[in-house]
């Protein structure tokens, strides 16, 4: 057993426990707004501007929220927007942080811990993804995931106030939410699919061999986010809906290199449909969580 192992698995004493840090952030957010959202929305690449449409909005830069990580990726504004969408209170993250920025998996999932402390019941996570089974521009409801990031936000000390040591992940993506999202997509005439999201750490895109491997193990989409947040959300009993925008064909599928500009351009092109879907899904998610 390594010397000092105990220290590695206990919390940093200086800022309090993760639970206390999340509580401090939640109380800070509550000091800025009277709204008490039960739904949180994480807006991935290019989708952030949707939160600018929220009514009665309070915008809080991540830099002002105690212990919140700062987002550095292009296309991620780094603001928490609390507001109303058609009369439903929502906490919207304009941008998230990723492992590839150098953040720890606990930092990546910290905002979800804060939502848990705020009493949020449902988390809607969006992202840009490479399509293994799906073509560019498709919106895909995540049915399940494969965690290939090599890390898990629940590693280390388990604070039972968040959740149990070994949480079940057999229904990580809420079945009812998935059916609703697919149903609304079809009603709106938006082509919509369901698929399995494989998460890698990035930031380099995958090699064609890695994409062939991912296809073989059952992945339909590939990305660099979302999974730590889903694990933290499920740990705390929040219900999860995940939706990917396929911004590009995964590596090696087409005879062309991948680049981030294409990802942002496709995300911008599909934004209208994505926002329409989110707006259609909100009232139904709100109704389900009561
Ligand atoms: N791979 C990984 N992450 C991504 C991709 C991709 O092809 N596109 C958008 N995010």
Boltz pocket constraint, residues with backbone or C-beta under 6 A from the ligand:
constraints:
  - pocket:
      binder: B
      contacts: [[A, 128], [A, 129], [A, 130], [A, 131], [A, 204], [A, 205], [A, 206], [A, 222], [A, 223], [A, 224], [A, 245], [A, 247], [A, 248], [A, 249], [A, 250], [A, 251], [A, 258], [A, 263]]
      max_distance: 6.0
